Amino acid sequence: MFRKRINGLAVILLALAVLVTATSCEKLKVSNLQANYHFKRANQMFREGKYRNAVAEYELALKYKPDLVQAYRYIGESYKQLYKPGVDSALNKEIEKKAIEALSKALEIEPNNKEIIYSLGDMYDKLRKFPEAEKLYLRILELDPQNMDNFYVVAEFYSRYAGDVPDAAKKAETMYLRRIEADPDNPMAYAYAANYYEHLPVSEQNLEGAIENYDKANMFWEKRIALDPENPQAWLAKGVNRWGRAYRFQSVPAAERLAIARDALQAIEKARDLDPNYPEPYSWLSVLYKSVLAKLEPEKEARYNAEADKYADKFKELREKAASKKKLEEELKKVK
């Protein structure tokens, strides 16, 4: 009899436990549904650019699911969109603070999430807080060293501070070179390095250094051409580089500038010959003839200007053809 009572009590307790568990699971299920509902609404508002409304919905999602990391992340992203760099106001400072708080909370929950690390680094970058941003960008490289694009992300970050932060330019250069070393047969690795050198700030006090950077860029364009010699964009890039070298540094002796301009002419003509329907070489031929060759050889100015006009007309003609073709393709897509 006693054993029967014990067994009966056990059954009752088990039933109560199941009931409590079921009730808890039901509450959990409802909370998840509510969180998902508000999260989806928030995402829609984010896509529509309604960032303040999105924040309110993400916060409601967090009320039902406090560890929803993507809600914290997109609260931060929303505030980033509302933030106005360079505006010194109480409201903007509050937006800055909330963006950093939300992204930091997301990173606290998922410390190895590369997207969150990048986003927080990007926010510090917008604030021009170099040490904080640098730490996060290097963390991305540390977590995913096999992804070659990460070298570009870090290199471009450093390049934005070249001239403002000691050693930033050197660190950017190191990243571009490391990218080349990691994959020396990739033509685009040389293109990125060339673009970097071409876009470094030009100082009137250090024209020698600026000229050297243009020549380094040209070296990388030539390495890209060696890997991809039939690429008209590569030849055009070299030609534009040589045009920039001849045009921008007018204190250089005329004979040297003329030799560089002829090098530019040869490269741009090569791009044109590789793809006669590629509009941009014609535009740059026009620019080269008028802005450099006609000035360096004034006795040929009339002929050079006529050549420039001819190439400008050809550029316009090809651009119009390309625009008409694109329009026709879009209309055909609509018909389908």
C-alpha positions in Angstrom: 0.0 0.0 0.0 2.8 2.4 1.0 4.7 1.6 -2.2 1.5 2.3 -4.3 1.1 5.7 -2.6 4.8 6.5 -3.4 4.4 5.5 -7.0 1.2 7.5 -7.2 3.0 10.6 -5.8 5.8 10.1 -8.2 3.4 10.1 -11.2 1.8 13.3 -9.9 5.1 15.0 -9.5 6.3 13.9 -12.9 3.0 15.2 -14.4 3.5 18.5 -12.7 7.1 18.7 -14.0 6.0 18.0 -17.5 3.3 20.7 -17.2 5.8 23.2 -15.8 8.3 22.3 -18.6 5.6 22.6 -21.2 4.5 25.9 -19.9 8.1 27.2 -19.9 8.7 26.0 -23.4 5.5 27.6 -24.5 6.6 30.9 -23.0 10.0 30.5 -24.7 8.3 29.7 -28.0 6.1 32.8 -27.7 9.1 35.0 -26.8 11.0 33.7 -29.9 8.0 34.4 -32.1 7.7 37.9 -30.8 11.4 38.5 -31.1 11.4 37.3 -34.7 8.4 39.4 -35.6 10.0 42.6 -34.4 13.4 41.6 -35.9 11.8 41.1 -39.3 10.0 44.4 -39.1 13.2 46.1 -38.1 15.1 44.6 -41.0 12.4 45.9 -43.4 12.6 49.4 -42.0 16.4 49.3 -42.2 16.2 48.4 -45.9 13.9 51.3 -46.4 16.3 53.7 -44.7 13.9 54.3 -41.7 16.8 53.9 -39.2 15.1 55.4 -36.1 12.1 53.2 -36.6 14.4 50.2 -37.1 16.2 50.9 -33.9 12.8 50.9 -32.0 11.9 47.5 -33.5 15.3 46.0 -32.9 15.0 47.1 -29.2 11.6 45.4 -29.0 13.2 42.2 -30.4 15.8 42.3 -27.7 13.1 42.7 -25.1 11.9 39.2 -26.0 15.3 37.7 -26.8 18.1 39.6 -25.0 21.0 37.7 -26.6 19.9 38.4 -30.2 23.3 39.4 -31.4 22.1 40.6 -34.9 19.7 43.0 -33.2 22.6 44.7 -31.4 24.6 44.7 -34.6 21.9 46.4 -36.6 21.1 48.9 -33.9 24.7 49.9 -34.3 24.5 49.9 -38.1 21.3 52.1 -37.9 23.1 54.6 -35.7 26.1 54.5 -38.1 23.7 55.5 -40.9 22.4 58.4 -38.8 25.8 59.6 -37.7 27.2 62.6 -39.6 31.0 62.7 -39.6 32.4 66.1 -38.7 29.2 67.4 -37.1 29.9 68.6 -33.6 26.5 68.5 -31.9 25.0 66.9 -28.8 22.7 64.8 -30.9 25.5 63.5 -33.1 27.6 62.7 -30.1 24.7 60.7 -28.6 24.3 58.8 -31.9 28.0 58.1 -31.9 27.9 56.8 -28.4 24.9 54.5 -29.1 26.4 53.1 -32.2 29.6 52.1 -30.4 27.6 50.7 -27.4 25.4 48.5 -29.6 28.3 47.2 -31.8 30.5 46.6 -28.7 27.6 44.6 -27.1 27.3 42.5 -30.3 31.0 41.9 -30.2 30.9 40.9 -26.6 28.3 38.2 -27.4 30.3 37.0 -30.5 33.9 38.1 -30.1 35.1 36.3 -33.3 32.4 37.6 -35.6 34.4 39.2 -38.4 31.4 41.2 -39.7 30.8 42.8 -36.3 34.6 43.4 -35.9 34.7 45.2 -39.2 31.6 47.2 -38.5 32.9 48.5 -35.2 36.3 49.2 -36.8 34.5 51.1 -39.5 32.7 53.2 -36.9 36.0 54.1 -35.2 37.4 54.9 -38.6 34.5 57.3 -39.3 35.4 59.0 -35.9 39.1 59.1 -37.0 40.0 57.1 -33.9 43.0 55.4 -35.4 44.3 53.2 -32.5 40.8 51.7 -31.8 40.1 51.1 -35.5 43.6 49.7 -36.2 43.2 47.1 -33.5 40.0 45.8 -34.9 41.1 45.8 -38.6 44.2 43.8 -37.5 41.9 41.4 -35.6 40.1 40.6 -38.9 43.5 39.7 -40.5 44.4 37.6 -37.5 41.1 35.6 -37.6 41.1 35.0 -41.4 44.7 35.3 -42.8 43.9 33.1 -45.8 41.4 35.6 -47.1 43.5 37.7 -49.4 40.9 40.5 -49.6 41.5 41.2 -45.9 45.0 42.6 -46.8 43.3 45.1 -49.0 40.8 46.1 -46.3 43.7 46.8 -43.8 45.9 48.4 -46.5 43.1 50.8 -47.5 42.4 51.6 -43.9 46.1 52.6 -43.4 46.1 54.6 -46.7 43.3 56.8 -45.4 45.7 58.0 -42.7 48.8 58.4 -44.9 50.2 61.9 -44.1 48.3 62.2 -40.9 49.5 59.3 -38.7 53.2 58.4 -38.5 54.0 55.2 -40.3 50.5 54.7 -41.7 51.7 55.0 -45.3 54.5 52.5 -44.6 52.0 50.1 -43.0 49.7 50.4 -46.0 52.6 49.7 -48.3 53.5 46.6 -46.2 50.0 45.2 -46.5 49.9 45.6 -50.3 53.3 43.9 -50.6 52.3 41.1 -48.3 49.2 40.6 -50.6 51.5 40.3 -53.6 53.8 37.9 -51.8 50.9 35.7 -50.9 49.7 35.4 -54.5 52.3 36.7 -56.9 50.5 35.5 -60.0 47.4 37.6 -59.3 47.3 40.6 -61.7 44.9 42.5 -59.5 47.4 42.4 -56.5 49.7 44.7 -58.6 46.8 46.9 -59.7 45.9 47.6 -56.0 49.5 48.5 -55.2 49.7 50.8 -58.2 46.5 52.6 -57.3 47.8 53.0 -53.8 51.1 54.8 -54.9 49.2 56.9 -57.4 46.8 58.3 -54.9 49.2 59.1 -52.1 49.0 62.8 -51.2 51.3 65.1 -53.3 53.3 67.5 -51.3 54.8 70.6 -52.9 57.6 70.3 -50.4 58.4 66.8 -51.5 57.9 66.6 -55.2 60.8 64.1 -55.5 58.9 61.7 -53.3 55.7 62.2 -55.3 57.4 61.5 -58.6 59.0 58.4 -57.0 55.5 57.2 -56.1 54.3 57.6 -59.6 57.2 55.6 -60.9 56.6 52.9 -58.3 53.0 52.8 -59.5 54.2 52.5 -63.1 56.4 49.5 -62.1 53.4 47.7 -60.7 51.3 48.5 -63.8 54.0 46.9 -65.9 54.0 43.8 -63.7 50.3 43.6 -64.1 50.7 43.8 -67.9 53.4 41.1 -67.8 50.8 38.7 -66.2 47.9 39.8 -68.4 49.4 41.4 -71.6 46.1 41.3 -73.6 44.2 43.3 -71.1 43.4 46.8 -72.5 42.5 48.2 -69.0 46.0 47.3 -67.8 47.6 49.2 -70.7 45.3 52.1 -70.3 46.2 52.3 -66.6 49.9 52.5 -67.4 49.2 55.2 -70.0 47.2 57.3 -67.6 50.0 56.9 -65.0 52.5 58.2 -67.5 50.2 61.0 -68.5 49.9 62.0 -64.9 53.7 61.9 -64.4 54.2 64.2 -67.5 51.3 66.6 -66.7 51.5 67.1 -63.0 55.2 67.7 -62.5 55.9 70.6 -64.7 59.1 71.5 -63.0 60.7 68.4 -64.5 62.8 69.1 -67.6 60.8 69.3 -70.9 62.8 66.6 -72.6 62.1 64.1 -69.7 58.4 65.0 -69.7 58.2 64.5 -73.5 59.8 61.0 -73.3 57.3 60.1 -70.5 54.4 61.5 -72.6 55.4 59.4 -75.6 55.5 56.3 -73.3 51.9 57.3 -72.3 50.9 57.6 -75.9 52.3 54.1 -76.8 50.5 52.5 -73.8 47.1 54.1 -74.5 47.3 53.3 -78.2 48.0 49.7 -77.2 44.8 49.7 -75.1 42.9 51.1 -78.1 44.3 48.5 -80.5 43.5 45.6 -78.2 39.8 46.7 -78.0 38.8 49.3 -80.7 35.4 49.6 -79.1 36.7 50.4 -75.6 35.7 54.2 -75.3 38.1 55.3 -72.6 41.4 55.1 -74.5 40.1 57.6 -77.0 39.2 60.0 -74.2 42.7 59.8 -72.7 44.3 60.2 -76.1 42.4 63.4 -76.5 43.5 64.6 -73.1 47.2 63.6 -73.7 47.4 65.4 -77.0 45.9 68.6 -75.7 47.2 68.9 -72.2 50.8 67.6 -72.6 52.0 66.9 -76.2 50.6 70.2 -77.7 52.3 72.2 -74.8 55.7 70.4 -75.0 55.8 70.6 -78.9 54.2 73.9 -79.7 55.2 73.7 -83.3 52.9 70.7 -83.7 50.1 72.2 -81.6 47.6 72.6 -84.4 48.0 69.0 -85.5 47.9 67.7 -82.0 44.7 69.6 -81.2 43.1 68.3 -84.4 44.0 64.7 -83.3 42.6 65.4 -79.8 39.3 66.6 -81.3 39.1 63.5 -83.5 39.6 61.2 -80.5 37.1 63.2 -78.4 34.5 62.7 -81.1 35.3 58.9 -81.3 34.9 58.7 -77.5 31.5 60.3 -77.7 30.4 58.1 -80.5 31.4 54.9 -78.7 29.8 56.0 -75.4 26.5 56.8 -77.2 26.6 53.3 -78.8 27.2 51.7 -75.5 24.4 53.6 -73.9 22.0 52.7 -76.7 23.0 49.0 -76.4 22.4 49.0 -72.7 19.0 50.7 -73.1 18.0 48.1 -75.7 19.1 45.2 -73.5 17.0 46.6 -70.6 14.0 46.9 -72.9 14.4 43.3 -74.0 14.6 42.2 -70.4 11.2 43.9 -69.7 9.7 42.1 -72.8 10.9 38.7 -71.5 
